[in-house]
Structures are given as structure tokens and as C-alpha cells.
Amino acid sequence: MVSDYEKVKTIVDRYDGKHDSVIAILQDVQSEYHYLPEHALRVVASQLGLPLIQVCGVATFFKAFSLKPRGEHMVSVCLGTACHVRGASAVLDEVKRRLGIERGETTEDMRFTLETVNCLGACALGPIVVVNGKYHGQMSPGKVKKVLKKQKKEPPEG
Ligand code: FES
């Protein structure tokens, strides 16, 4: 079985140990673990010969990176003005009810993480729910079940 150390080292090796590949390396690590575990950041730093604080700095600077465990499927509900006036709050309530979590939380089985965002730039399609980067427009509470159920059948993208 491949150890976590080897897994992360293999990712770093793909980039020939180039310092300017830190962001790409962290993206790959996050795809593997769904977040950036501390042990992985340590391996990245040591393999690149960079101070750990520098790698952590990159990891905390970009909002796309998470230092907290996240679920296999990332669910983002838009609460921007246009989505809000079209009923995004009711959609969010239904997602919370079905997953049994609040925003910012991850289900116990580590399958779903729920977050809210403010405008995804596709207001005409609102209310919008994004799951693993895929946009689901004109959402309603009634469509939530189908969108979440779909994730059980499909492997996560990326
Ligand atoms: S307010 Fe939701 S996409 Fe703009």
C-alpha cells in the first residue's frame, strides 16, 4: 500500500521539484485529500526545500485551499442578491435539512461539505447550487434531492 508520504512525494515529483509549482502541487494534493492535511504540507515543504511557513502561507492565502477536512463533494449555495430574491434561502434550508449539516460543515461520512457564496456571476440562472464545480441553475427546494442524489452515482470530478 502506498503511504501518505509516498503519495504526496509522487505529486511533488510530477513538477520536478520546481518552487514556482507550489500552487499547482497544492491543488493536486487537495484533489487527492479534498483538503490540505498538515502532514502533506510538511512533505511538500521538505521535498521542495522550502520553509514550512512559506508553503502554509500559500495554503492560507488562496480561498480555494482548505486546511480543514472537506467532504468528497463540495456543495456551494449562492446567496447573492439575485439568487436570494429568487428563493436561495429556501434552497439552502433544504440542502441543510437533507445533509443534516450547517454551512461550513462536513457530513460525518465525509461525503459532503456545504458552503455558501456571494454571487457566482451567473445571476440569470439563479438560484444556483454548485456541486464539485458543476452549476445547477434555477434551483428550487424540490430539485435539491435529485442534485444531491446524483453525486451518489457519479464519482467526484477532477
Ligand atoms: S447572485 Fe447568485 S449568481 Fe449572482
Boltz pocket constraint, residues with backbone or C-beta under 6 A from the ligand:
constraints:
  - pocket:
      binder: B
      contacts: [[A, 78], [A, 79], [A, 80], [A, 81], [A, 82], [A, 83], [A, 84], [A, 118], [A, 119], [A, 120], [A, 121], [A, 122], [A, 123], [A, 124], [A, 126], [A, 127], [A, 128]]
      max_distance: 6.0
